[in-house]
């Protein structure tokens, strides 16, 4: 798709969760992409290999803090001391969209100072967001009813996925986002957050099917699913792996 549009694919290391990120994981990502034969964007690749980079989220603390400070000046952010377990206990059966918990606004008006051990949320207006997905078609979402006020930094000081990718898509000039359909529910809230950051025209989104195992569960490192390296060791070629991914089908043992 990028080639057909004359676009470049930005290589971005999304290591915002410091507890789960390691330098060796980044090295393996680069090796796997090269084995697959994907051309790497020279600007982002050179930046990543030369040291601290705006294409690596752990190197972007100052930028994220600046964006947070600007949001705070608008009065839209507030401190939150709620854990996921506390939210689950409060909302009871309020789980929507799979395993997603809707934050009920417990700390919205408590005036908790922003500081160590305190999460940070941004207020979302209760409005409907519509967008046209290049694969799924017209979509309509209401983020305030799906997730509630958006967590942008957790109580451990980690910036969240929703915040980082929205900020990075804006500063990197991303106009097309291609990702798995397990993330389609994130789109409306990211569009709303981007508007708060001054982006009126969101990227175009395409959410593609995932590859599943024989039990119908998506392949995931968290569940110790088969890795690209293991496929290589079993004799599978890069074109075969790519064909499987493009098919979005179920994994069969090699």
N, C-alpha and C positions, 0 to 999 in steps of 0.2 A: 504493500500500500504506500509506504513512504517513497519507494522508487517511482511508482506511478504518478505521484504528486510532486516529484522533484524535491522532496523534503529530506531533512536529516534526522536521524534518530539519536537523541541525546542519551548519553550514558550517565546515569545518576545513581549514586550509592545511597540507598535509603536506610541508613543505620541509626535512625533517631532513637531507637531503643538501645541504650548503652549496655543494658544487662544481657542482651542476646546477640550483640554484634562483636565480631572478631576480625582482625586484619586478614587472617587466613581465609575467611569467608569471601572477602573482597577479591583476594587473589584468585580464588577458585571461580568466581563469577567471570573474571576476565579470561581465564583459561577456557572455560566452557563456551563462552561467546565466540572465541577465536576458533575452537574446534568445530562449532556449528557452522562456521563460515560467514558469520554476520559481520558486515563492515562496521567498525566502531567510529563514531563521530570524532574526528581529530581534535577538535577544540576541547571537548570534555575529557577525552582519554589523556591528552597531554597534560591537562590541568590536574587530573587525578594522580598521574604518575610523577608529577613534579613536586608534590607536597600538599600542604593544606589547600583545599579546593572548594569553590562554591557549588560544585557538583557532588560534594560529600556532606551529608546532613550533620554529622558530628563536628564538622569544621565551620558550621554556619550559625553558631550560637549568637554571635553579635548581630547578625542580620535578623534572626528570629526575634531577638530581644527588642530590636528597633521597631519591628512590626507590632509586637505586643504593646510597646510603649505608646505607639500611635493609636492603637485600638483603645487602650486605657484612657487616653485623653478624651475619647468620645463618650466615656461612661458606660461602655457596653460590656466590660469585663468585670468579673467578681471572683473572690476567693471561695473555694469549696473544700470542705474537709470530708466529704462522703467517699466511702470506699464502694467498690462494686457490690460487696456483700450487703452493705447498709442500704444501697439503692434497691437491691433485689428484695430485701426484707420489707422495705417501705412500700414498694409498688405491688408486692404480692404476685398476682398473675399477670402483671403488666408487661410481659415479654412479648415483643412484636417482631415481625420479620425475622423468623428463625430464632436465634439466641440473643437478639438485641434487646437491651434494657433501655426504656425511656426514662431519662432523668426527670424527676418530678419538680425540680426547682427548689429543693429543700433550702439551699444556701443563698438563693437569689437576692433576698433582702436582708441578710444577716450582717452585712458590712464587715465580713472577715478580711483582715489585712492580707495582702499578697506577700508571701514569704516562704521560708523553708517549711516543708511538710504540708503545704497547702496547694491544692490543685487550682487551676485557673480555667474558668469557663467564659464563653462569650454568649451574650443574649441573642437568640434567634427570634425574629418576628414570626408569628403564626401565619404563614402564607403558603400558597401552592406554587411549586416550581415546575415548569414544563420544559422539556427539551426533547430533541429528536435524536435518538440513538441510531448510528449508521447501520447497526445490525438488528436491533430489537424494535426500531420504529419509535413512534411517539410515546413518551413516558410522562407521568405526572406524579409528583411526590410532595409530601408535606412534612418537611424535616422536624418541625416543632412537635409533631405528633409521633414521628418515628423515634427520634433520639433525644428530643428536648434540647436545652442549651448545650452547646458543643464544648467538650473538654479540649483545650488546646495545649495544656501542660499538666502532667499528672503530679501526684503528691511526692513522687521521687525526683521530680525535676526533669523528667523526660518530655520533650515536645511530642505531640501525638501525630499519628499518621495523617489524620484529616487536616491538621494545621500545616504540617511541613509540605505536603504535596501541593496544597493550594497556594502557599506562598512561593514555592519553587516553580510551579507552572507559570506563575505571573512573572517572576524575575528572569526566568529562562526563556520567556516568550513562546511557551508551548501552545500550539494551536490545535493539535490533534492528540487525544489520549486513547490508546488502545490497551485494553486490559481485560481480565477475566470477568465473566458475568456474576461472580460472587461479590463483586464490588459495585454493582449497579446501584444498590441502595445508598451508597455514599455520595452519589452524584449531586443530588439536589442540595444537600447541606454544603458541599464544596462550592457550588454555584452561589449560594447565599453568602458564604464567607468571603468569596472572591469579590462580591459586590461591596461588602463592607470595606474591602481593601482597595476599592476604586476600579475594579475590573467589571465593566458593564457587559462586555461581550465574552461569554465563556468559551473555552475550547470546544471543539467538536469531540463527541465521545463515541467510541465503538466498544461494546462489551461482547466478547466472543465466548463460545462454549469452552468448558474445561475438559481436561483429560481425567477420566475416572478409573479406579481399579475395578476388579471383577465384582466387588460388593457394591459398586455404585458410589463409592466415597472418593472425593477428589484427591489427587496425589498431593501430598504435603510433607515437608521436612519434619513438621511437628509430629506426624504419625509414622515417621521413619519409612516413608515411601521410597521407592527405588530412585536413585539419583542418576544424573547424566553420566557420571563417572562409572557407575555400575553397568549402565547400558553399554558403554564403550567396552568395558572389560568382557561383557557377554558377546561382543562381536557385532553389535548394532552400529550401523553407519550413521553419520550426521543426517544425510537425506532421509533415512528411514525414521529417525526421531522427529524430524521436521514434518514429515507426512503424517505421523501419528498425532502430533500436536495440532496440525491444521484440520485434521478430521474431527477433532474434539470428541473422539470415541472412547471406548473402554480399553484399558490396558490389558494386554495378553502377555503371559509369561514368555520370555524369549527362550 
